[in-house]
């Protein structure tokens, strides 16, 4: 249904959704740090990173259908990170063998400032050690946050940019970094990352950028280097089986109407049973029931009849990693019932974060996607778990 509201209301609605996203994603950067502000010594460090890589040509805009008249091949960025690391004061730090964590700021360049701009990102960081030697470490690094300052799609001034539809996107970076210890305070590093920018369906068009980028990094350890040789968890923590219920909400635009302003609500209920297989990892299986208002939209984009055809049923396998009160969420499912995709013909994916804010209650946000690259909607959620200790 076309939005009958005036422009000020539309702006406030978008701002409200963006506020929710900012509030939930900020927990990723703040929650692990908030748990550590105790009397025990912390070991802060500051890191500078330079990346230069390639944009994966997944859209016509990147391939050359743009105002500059040639393919967009290269990407570069400069980042500064504020990080902390200690020799395992809490169980979750011992489980992950003393990871580093903190927050970062990145300035990006796509070599097409007029159509793309120069986005800036803020995000939380978690670096988990893969292997440690005497003077050499390899870490996997996960970044999750937001990027701003885009030159986004406009039907008049920026008509070719079908990649970014709004002024804010998700910043997702998954990579590996290797560090050589130059001394007590300095590490020299190199790495490679996969980077993704999209707005999860907040604003269409939303094809998104996918990038792989090698990088070089210099890390200065302000408080010296913690002793990480003996970091290990003695024994196992309490493990559980959980029955998790999740209420979800999102806004969605149909791909065939992606250049209009018609949004349709998606309301969902999920039930997933989790088995905790290790101190950090749990695996769940369950079902996602979603009511998509837009599945029966009329050809012109207006709201159509609403009935059982709007209901979708998904079957999902959901791995999760627990980091204190924070959970990193993944998931791969298949639509058992879907009006547009058919039955058992289309897989979908879930990627996000969840924070336990009170006893068994949690809040979170996920990106729901298909084909591992096409985001469908942002899934804001409220969860409740029934827990049985093993």
Secondary structure, 3 states (H helix, E strand, C coil): CCCCCCHHHHHHHHHHHHHHHHHHHHHHHHHHHHCCCCCCCCEEEEEEEEEEEEECCCCHHHHCCCCCCCCCCEEEEEEEEEEEECCCCCHHHHHCCCCEEEEEEEEEECCCHHHHEEEEEEEEEEEEEEEECCCEEEEEEEEEEEEEEECCCECCCECCCCCCCCCCEEEEEEEEEEEEECCCCEEEEEEEEEEEEECCCCCCCCCCEEEEEEEEEEEEECCCCCCCCCCCCCCCCCCEEEEEEEEEEEEECCHHHCCCCCCEEEEEEEEEEEEECCCCEEEEEEEEEEEEHHHHCCCCCCCCCCCHHHEEEEEEEEEEEEECCEEEECCEEEEEECCCCCCCCCEEEEEEEEEEEECCEEEEEEEEEECCCEEEEEEEEEEEEEEEEC
